[in-house]
Amino acid sequence: MMNIEHRKKNREMCTFKQSKGIVLFLSLFILLFTLNSCKSEFEDNSDRFKLGVFEIPAGKGFVKETIIRKDSIQISKHGDHIDTLSIKWKNNFFYTLKYINPKNDLQKDPMFVQINKLKENSYDFTVKIGFSKFSKKATMFKVK
């Protein structure tokens, strides 16, 4: 009688261990599948916005602006105005602009630009002038 109970308990323990192993295997499989499927839509090649020709469309406090970036220089064309700024990248998502020949006191302050969201051929950004509370949001499109 004791032997039968002992065998029954052994069978239950084996079944429990097998169930525990299956649950552990499935949990690991689901975790790995989830991590693998969480890849971004495209690779982080955000440095593609450091050089080229860009455009900010008119609207939300901005006039249409065409921007040409080469090395550490940014040339901005808006209306009949052309400005040359130095651009210094802190990383792929933050850069500072400074007018090379400021025409007024406001242009003497640096502009801090934070890239908020990358898209295939554009990015959303927030620009802050100097250390003021003034900031604007817009989208910049890469043309070339």
Residue pairs with C-beta under 8 A, 6 or more apart in sequence:
42 120
44 92
46 92
46 93
46 115
46 118
46 123
47 92
48 142
49 92
49 115
49 123
49 140
49 142
50 69
50 89
50 92
51 69
51 70
51 71
52 68
52 69
52 142
52 143
52 144
53 66
53 67
53 68
53 69
53 142
53 143
53 144
54 66
54 67
54 68
54 69
54 140
54 141
54 142
54 143
55 64
55 65
55 66
55 67
55 140
55 141
55 143
56 62
56 64
56 65
56 67
56 138
56 139
56 140
56 141
57 64
57 139
57 141
58 64
60 136
60 137
60 138
61 136
61 138
62 136
62 138
63 78
63 79
64 78
65 76
65 77
65 78
66 76
66 77
66 78
66 143
67 74
67 75
67 76
67 77
67 140
68 74
68 75
68 77
69 75
69 87
72 86
72 87
72 88
73 84
73 85
73 86
73 87
74 84
74 85
74 86
74 87
74 97
75 82
75 83
75 84
75 85
76 82
76 83
76 84
76 85
83 99
84 99
84 100
84 101
85 97
85 98
85 99
85 100
85 111
86 97
86 98
86 100
87 95
87 96
87 97
88 95
88 96
88 98
89 95
90 96
92 115
93 114
93 115
94 112
94 113
94 114
94 115
95 113
96 110
96 111
96 112
96 113
97 110
97 111
97 113
98 110
98 111
99 107
99 108
102 108
106 129
109 129
109 130
109 131
109 132
110 129
110 130
111 127
111 128
111 129
111 130
112 127
112 128
113 125
113 126
113 127
113 128
114 125
114 126
114 127
114 128
115 123
115 124
115 125
116 123
116 124
116 125
116 126
116 137
117 123
117 124
121 141
121 142
122 139
122 140
122 141
122 142
123 139
123 140
124 137
124 138
124 139
125 137
125 138
125 139
125 140
126 135
126 136
126 137
127 135
127 136
127 137
127 138
128 134
128 135
129 135
